[in-house]
């Protein structure tokens, strides 16, 4: 065996070492990406639960969403800060989707929460007047486009009377199998007169 042969063997072993290292690194990157996605989804679940617990544990907040007529200043503030926190979470989810940390299916499922928050008459008014301030312009445009395609929700009223309607024949407040979407309400664009 000559020195040239030993050099060839050394080059082969070095190439093999590089290949093994690249395989190892690609697995580490893939696992890191899976972990990041998992953590993002976990954060989304925790935030959604927190919003539900806030509604469940704050009767004043719940009643604000169904109250007819003007709200007291303190109630308006409570609604505003709740919606601000909720929409900040939706913006974070939007960024995660844009950065490809979460997939389209997960993003769209959580994006539907916007319909509950902003398609109540009070939520839409809050979003249009002071709710958009401080949010990413592209996110605001995406939310506005989403709202234009949807009708006002009666979700908050419906959860106060869901046991009054038969499961076999849904009432007038159920459209296409989607609770909380009124079949009689007008689309947002029509409601605004546009």
Order of alpha helices (4+ residues) and beta strands (2+ residues): alpha-alpha-alpha-alpha-alpha-alpha-alpha-alpha-beta-beta-alpha
